[in-house]
């Protein structure tokens, strides 16, 4: 592992862009293929936005774990919200509340996550909530960049823990 980044986040949409930047920063430094960086940033942004929009946890917080390896990034998001069942998810493109008393078309998030991720797992968090784990394989701009990342991966990496107030 190159780096493990653990975030304890408030259920606040203002933190979505910041979280996306965390996903992007190290990948740019490692010279990961730009399309993969964009995919990771979109996956992370969608996961965090879903928690902010849907989880409604009593604590008003959720956790994000980013694990960077030379060949992949693993993104895990854990909330303590109401949870959901796939049978209750409205059809893609169907109308739903926008949270402000209006209506919007929605349901595109899970299919987008599935399309961009190489592996996607959703599970219940006991006693309530949801854990989503998305994995994205990484490509590099050059073989030299891939070799450098491989050397960093073998070093044991480091852990960074960030808690937003």
C-alpha positions in Angstrom: 0.0 0.0 0.0 1.2 3.5 -0.9 -1.1 5.5 1.4 -4.3 5.0 3.5 -6.3 8.2 4.0 -9.2 8.0 6.5 -11.7 10.9 6.6 -14.4 11.5 9.2 -16.8 13.8 7.4 -20.0 15.8 8.3 -23.1 15.2 6.2 -22.6 18.5 4.4 -22.6 18.9 0.6 -19.9 21.6 0.9 -17.4 18.9 1.6 -18.1 17.0 -1.7 -15.6 19.0 -3.8 -12.9 18.7 -1.0 -13.3 15.0 -0.9 -13.0 14.7 -4.6 -9.7 16.7 -4.4 -8.4 14.2 -1.9 -9.1 11.4 -4.4 -7.4 13.3 -7.2 -4.2 14.7 -5.4 -2.1 11.6 -5.0 -3.1 10.1 -8.3 -1.9 13.2 -10.2 1.4 13.1 -8.2 1.8 9.4 -9.3 1.0 10.3 -12.9 -1.9 8.0 -13.2 -3.7 8.0 -16.6 -6.0 11.1 -16.6 -9.1 9.1 -17.4 -8.6 6.9 -14.3 -8.1 10.0 -12.2 -11.4 11.4 -13.5 -13.1 8.1 -12.8 -11.8 7.9 -9.2 -12.8 11.5 -8.6 -16.3 10.9 -10.0 -16.8 7.7 -8.0 -15.7 9.4 -4.8 -17.9 12.4 -5.5 -20.9 10.3 -6.2 -20.5 8.2 -3.1 -20.1 11.2 -0.8 -23.0 13.0 -2.5 -25.2 10.0 -2.0 -24.5 9.9 1.7 -25.2 13.6 2.0 -28.4 13.3 0.1 -29.8 9.9 1.3 -28.2 8.6 4.5 -29.8 11.0 7.1 -27.7 9.5 10.0 -28.5 10.6 13.5 -24.8 11.5 14.0 -24.7 13.7 10.9 -21.3 12.1 10.0 -19.9 9.4 7.8 -16.5 7.8 7.1 -14.4 7.7 3.9 -11.4 5.4 3.6 -9.1 5.8 0.5 -6.5 3.0 0.1 -4.0 3.7 -2.6 -2.0 0.8 -4.1 0.2 0.9 -7.2 -2.4 -1.0 -9.3 -5.7 0.2 -7.8 -7.5 2.6 -5.4 -10.1 1.2 -3.0 -12.7 3.6 -1.8 -14.9 2.7 1.2 -17.7 4.9 2.4 -19.6 4.0 5.6 -22.7 5.8 6.9 -25.0 5.1 9.8 -28.1 6.2 8.0 -31.4 4.4 7.3 -29.9 2.0 4.8 -31.7 0.8 1.8 -32.8 -2.3 -0.1 -32.3 -2.6 -3.9 -35.9 -3.5 -4.3 -36.8 -0.1 -2.9 -34.6 1.9 -5.3 -36.7 3.8 -7.8 -36.2 3.1 -11.5 -33.4 5.0 -13.3 -34.6 8.3 -14.7 -37.7 8.4 -12.5 -39.0 11.5 -10.7 -38.1 11.9 -7.0 -37.9 14.6 -4.4 -35.0 17.0 -4.8 -35.0 17.6 -1.0 -36.1 21.2 -1.4 -39.7 20.6 -2.1 -39.3 20.1 -5.8 -38.8 17.2 -8.1 -35.8 15.9 -10.0 -34.9 12.9 -12.2 -32.6 10.5 -10.4 -31.4 7.0 -10.0 -28.3 7.4 -12.2 -25.8 7.1 -9.3 -25.6 3.3 -8.8 -25.4 2.5 -12.5 -22.7 5.2 -12.9 -20.7 3.8 -10.0 -21.0 0.3 -11.4 -19.9 1.5 -14.8 -16.8 3.4 -13.6 -15.7 0.9 -10.9 -13.9 -2.4 -11.6 -15.6 -3.8 -8.5 -18.5 -2.4 -6.5 -19.9 -3.9 -3.3 -22.8 -2.6 -1.2 -23.7 -4.0 2.2 -25.7 -3.1 5.3 -23.8 -1.7 8.2 -25.1 -3.1 11.5 -27.2 -2.0 13.2 -28.1 0.4 10.4 -26.5 2.2 7.6 -24.7 1.3 4.4 -21.1 0.4 3.5 -20.1 0.9 -0.1 -16.7 -0.3 -1.4 -15.6 0.6 -4.9 -12.3 -0.5 -6.5 -10.7 1.1 -9.5 -7.7 -0.3 -11.3 -5.1 2.2 -12.3 -3.1 2.8 -15.5 -0.1 5.1 -15.8 1.1 7.6 -18.4 4.4 5.7 -18.8 5.9 2.4 -17.6 8.4 4.5 -15.6 5.6 6.1 -13.7 4.1 2.6 -13.1 7.5 1.4 -11.8 7.8 4.4 -9.5 4.4 3.7 -8.0 5.3 0.0 -7.6 8.4 1.0 -5.7 6.3 3.2 -3.4 3.8 0.4 -2.9 6.5 -1.9 -1.7 7.7 0.7 0.9 4.7 0.0 3.2 3.3 3.5 2.7 1.8 5.6 5.4 -1.6 6.4 7.0 -3.2 9.8 7.2 -6.3 10.4 9.3 -8.3 13.6 8.8 -11.4 14.6 10.8 -13.4 17.6 9.6 -15.1 19.6 12.4 
